[in-house]
Amino acid sequence: MEKIICKINMFDSLQVINLYRDNGIATLSLSKISDLSTNIIDYCKQLNIFLVHLFGPEDFLEPIIKDLKENEIKVDIN
């Protein structure tokens, strides 16, 4: 199952957006936290993948989760 993965570190200026496929993980890009939801949404549409797995504090991720769900993207959180 393909999905986009992002491990959020609140103290890093850039966040890594990864693509997970059965054969491994590939880095798609780096993103500022302020642009993260837009960049993830763009990748979802571009790659036709509508599952995102975010790692990080849920209260911090709340605005990103909201943006993704508004674009009909399923979000898993750890």
C-alpha positions as CSV (number, residue, x, y, z in Angstrom):
1,M,0.0,0.0,0.0
2,E,1.4,3.4,-1.0
3,K,1.2,6.3,1.4
4,I,3.0,9.5,2.2
5,I,4.8,9.6,5.5
6,C,6.0,12.7,7.4
7,K,7.7,12.6,10.8
8,I,7.2,16.0,12.3
9,N,9.9,17.5,14.4
10,M,8.6,20.8,15.8
11,F,12.2,22.1,16.3
12,D,13.4,21.5,12.7
13,S,12.9,24.3,10.1
14,L,12.4,21.8,7.4
15,Q,10.3,18.6,7.5
16,V,10.9,15.6,5.3
17,I,8.1,14.3,3.1
18,N,8.5,10.6,2.2
19,L,6.8,8.2,-0.1
20,Y,6.3,4.7,1.2
21,R,5.9,1.8,-1.2
22,D,6.1,-1.9,-0.7
23,N,9.7,-1.9,-2.0
24,G,10.9,0.9,0.4
25,I,10.8,4.5,1.3
26,A,11.9,7.4,-0.9
27,T,12.3,11.1,0.0
28,L,10.0,13.3,-2.0
29,S,11.1,16.7,-0.7
30,L,11.8,19.0,2.3
31,S,9.1,21.4,3.4
32,K,8.7,24.3,5.7
33,I,6.1,23.5,8.4
34,S,4.1,26.5,7.1
35,D,3.9,24.9,3.6
36,L,3.6,21.3,4.7
37,S,-0.1,20.7,4.2
38,T,-0.1,22.3,0.8
39,N,3.0,20.3,-0.3
40,I,1.5,17.0,1.0
41,I,-1.8,17.7,-0.8
42,D,0.0,18.5,-4.0
43,Y,2.0,15.2,-3.8
44,C,-1.2,13.3,-3.0
45,K,-2.9,14.7,-6.1
46,Q,0.2,14.3,-8.3
47,L,0.8,10.7,-7.3
48,N,-2.9,9.7,-6.8
49,I,-2.2,8.6,-3.2
50,F,-4.8,9.6,-0.6
51,L,-3.4,8.1,2.5
52,V,-1.0,10.1,4.7
53,H,0.7,8.9,7.9
54,L,1.9,11.7,10.2
55,F,4.2,11.2,13.2
56,G,4.2,13.9,15.9
57,P,2.2,15.6,18.6
58,E,-1.5,15.6,17.5
59,D,-2.3,19.0,18.9
60,F,0.6,20.5,16.9
61,L,-0.6,18.6,13.8
62,E,-4.2,19.6,14.1
63,P,-4.2,22.4,11.4
64,I,-2.4,20.1,8.9
65,I,-4.8,17.2,9.6
66,K,-7.7,19.6,9.0
67,D,-6.4,20.7,5.7
68,L,-5.7,17.1,4.6
69,K,-9.2,15.9,5.6
70,E,-10.8,18.8,3.8
71,N,-9.1,17.5,0.6
72,E,-10.5,14.0,1.2
73,I,-7.1,12.6,2.3
74,K,-7.2,9.9,4.9
75,V,-4.8,10.7,7.8
76,D,-3.2,8.2,10.3
77,I,-1.5,9.7,13.3
78,N,1.1,8.3,15.7
